[in-house]
Amino acid sequence: MKLYSFWRSLATYRVRIAMNLKGITPDEVIEINLMKGQQRDPEFRAVNPMMAIPALIDGDGRALFESLAIIEYLDETHPNPPLLPKDPKGRARVRGLAQLVAADSHPLIVPRVREYLADEFKFDEAAIAKWAQHWHRAALTALETLLKDKATGRYAHGDQITVADICLASQAAGATFFKVDLAPFPAFKRVVDNCMQNEAFARAHPLKQPGAPA
């Protein structure tokens, strides 16, 4: 099993958490340095034409891509512990919370978007930071409301870790990178703090990865 990764990638952080929870250690971790533009190298474009990480190769065949798709693959091939509830409505809620992060918020602040804002619209660093902070707060505001639902327990959905918690952890890490205060979002922060007490989350954190700043 090969994992294409970079320490700062929030999407890869999600996959690392899932792998840790399931006791999966990749045979090889291949760094794709987003800050150096290595995602645009022809070798990696052959792995994922979208030029984004993570990508996962398990055995023979093409790479798997997109963090939520990879996590569901891992959940199906390594079913313990399960990362989705058993009931259909529970699964829908968990997937919705996860997608709010991975589909609605995170794509707006990834490097290719920030680079485009700088190159095409001449945003300076302060304007790009303001953009990222806006979309982080928009997601956090929605999540804060949704996590006040009675379905929330110790974690985002009840008392079992799900893919929603994995995505919340990545949202929190991104908020820290872009200096967004989590204090106004106590329900969100409580769930994330509970998650970070789990070694699988803590060990996967971007700042614990090779190449991360001390």
C-alpha positions in Angstrom: 0.0 0.0 0.0 1.4 3.4 -1.1 0.1 6.7 0.3 0.9 10.0 -1.5 1.1 12.6 1.3 2.3 15.9 2.5 2.5 17.1 6.1 0.3 20.2 5.6 -2.4 18.4 3.5 -5.6 18.5 5.5 -7.2 15.9 3.2 -4.3 13.5 3.8 -4.6 14.1 7.5 -8.1 12.7 7.3 -6.8 9.5 5.6 -4.0 9.2 8.1 -6.5 9.3 11.0 -8.6 6.6 9.4 -5.6 4.4 8.8 -4.4 4.8 12.4 -7.9 4.0 13.7 -7.9 0.8 11.7 -4.3 -0.2 12.5 -3.2 0.2 8.8 0.4 1.2 8.1 1.3 2.0 4.5 4.2 0.2 3.0 5.4 3.4 1.5 4.6 7.1 2.1 5.5 9.3 -0.9 5.9 13.0 -0.3 4.3 15.4 -2.7 5.4 18.8 -1.6 2.6 21.1 -2.4 4.6 24.2 -1.5 7.1 23.3 -4.3 4.4 22.4 -6.8 5.3 18.8 -7.0 1.6 17.9 -7.5 2.0 19.3 -11.0 4.9 17.1 -11.9 4.1 14.7 -14.8 4.9 11.6 -12.6 2.2 12.6 -10.1 -0.3 13.8 -12.7 -0.2 10.2 -14.0 -1.3 9.1 -10.5 -4.0 11.7 -10.1 -4.8 14.0 -13.0 -6.5 16.5 -10.6 -3.0 17.0 -9.1 -4.3 16.7 -5.6 -3.5 14.6 -2.6 -4.1 12.2 -1.0 -3.8 9.3 -3.4 -3.7 5.7 -2.3 -2.5 2.6 -4.3 -3.5 -0.7 -2.7 -2.1 -3.6 -4.6 -2.3 -3.5 -8.3 -4.2 -1.0 -10.4 -5.0 2.7 -10.5 -4.7 5.0 -7.5 -7.7 5.8 -5.4 -8.2 9.5 -4.9 -10.4 12.0 -2.8 -10.1 11.6 0.9 -13.7 10.6 1.6 -13.7 8.0 -1.1 -10.4 6.6 0.2 -11.8 6.5 3.8 -14.9 4.6 2.7 -12.7 2.2 0.8 -10.7 1.6 4.0 -13.9 1.2 6.0 -15.2 -1.4 3.6 -12.0 -3.4 3.3 -11.0 -3.1 7.0 -14.5 -2.9 8.7 -13.3 -2.6 12.3 -13.8 -0.2 13.9 -16.6 1.0 11.6 -16.6 4.7 10.7 -20.3 5.0 9.7 -23.4 4.3 11.8 -25.5 1.3 11.1 -28.8 3.2 10.5 -29.5 5.0 7.2 -30.3 8.3 8.8 -27.2 8.2 11.0 -25.0 7.4 8.0 -26.6 10.3 6.1 -26.0 12.7 9.0 -22.4 11.6 9.4 -21.7 11.9 5.6 -23.4 15.3 5.6 -21.2 16.6 8.4 -18.1 15.2 6.7 -19.0 16.6 3.3 -19.7 20.1 4.8 -15.9 20.1 5.6 -14.5 18.1 2.7 -16.8 19.3 -0.1 -18.1 22.7 0.9 -15.3 24.4 2.9 -11.9 22.8 2.4 -11.9 23.0 -1.5 -12.1 26.8 -1.2 -8.8 27.2 0.7 -6.5 24.6 -0.9 -3.2 25.8 -2.5 -4.5 25.8 -6.1 -7.3 28.2 -5.1 -5.0 30.5 -3.1 -2.4 30.5 -6.0 -5.2 31.4 -8.5 -6.3 34.3 -6.3 -2.8 35.6 -6.1 -1.9 35.1 -9.8 -5.2 36.0 -11.5 -6.7 38.5 -9.1 -3.5 39.8 -7.5 -4.6 39.1 -3.9 -1.8 39.8 -1.5 -1.2 37.5 1.5 -3.5 39.5 3.8 -6.4 39.2 1.3 -5.8 35.5 0.8 -5.8 35.0 4.6 -9.0 36.9 4.9 -10.6 34.7 2.2 -9.5 31.5 4.0 -10.7 32.8 7.3 -14.1 33.7 5.9 -14.7 30.2 4.5 -13.4 28.6 7.7 -15.8 30.6 9.8 -18.7 29.9 7.5 -18.1 26.1 7.9 -17.5 26.4 11.7 -20.7 28.4 12.1 -22.8 25.8 10.3 -21.1 22.9 12.2 -21.6 24.6 15.5 -25.4 24.7 14.9 -25.5 21.1 13.6 -23.5 19.8 16.5 -26.1 21.1 19.0 -28.4 18.4 17.8 -29.4 15.7 20.2 -27.7 13.1 17.9 -24.3 14.6 19.0 -22.7 12.8 21.9 -19.1 12.6 23.0 -18.3 12.7 19.3 -20.1 14.3 16.3 -22.6 11.5 16.1 -23.2 9.6 19.4 -20.3 8.2 21.3 -18.5 6.3 18.5 -15.9 7.9 16.3 -17.1 8.3 12.7 -15.8 9.9 9.5 -17.5 13.1 10.6 -15.1 13.4 13.5 -12.2 12.8 11.1 -13.3 15.7 9.0 -13.9 17.9 12.1 -10.3 17.3 13.2 -9.1 18.5 9.8 -11.3 21.6 9.9 -9.8 22.4 13.3 -6.2 22.0 12.1 -7.0 24.2 9.1 -8.5 26.9 11.4 -5.3 26.9 13.4 -3.2 27.3 10.3 -5.2 30.3 9.2 -5.5 31.8 12.7 -9.2 31.3 13.2 -10.2 31.4 16.9 -12.3 28.4 17.9 -13.6 29.9 21.1 -16.9 31.1 19.5 -17.6 27.5 18.5 -17.7 25.5 21.8 -19.7 22.5 20.6 -17.3 22.0 17.7 -14.3 22.5 20.0 -15.6 20.0 22.6 -15.9 17.3 20.0 -12.5 18.0 18.5 -10.9 18.1 21.9 -12.4 14.6 22.6 -11.1 13.4 19.3 -7.6 14.7 20.0 -7.4 12.6 23.2 -7.4 9.6 20.9 -3.8 8.6 19.8 -4.9 7.9 16.3 -5.9 11.5 15.8 -3.0 13.0 17.7 -0.4 10.9 15.9 -1.8 11.8 12.5 -1.8 15.6 13.1 0.0 17.6 10.4 2.5 19.0 12.8 3.6 15.5 13.8 4.6 14.5 10.3 8.0 14.4 8.6 8.9 17.8 7.2 6.6 19.8 9.4 8.0 22.8 11.2 9.1 22.2 14.8 
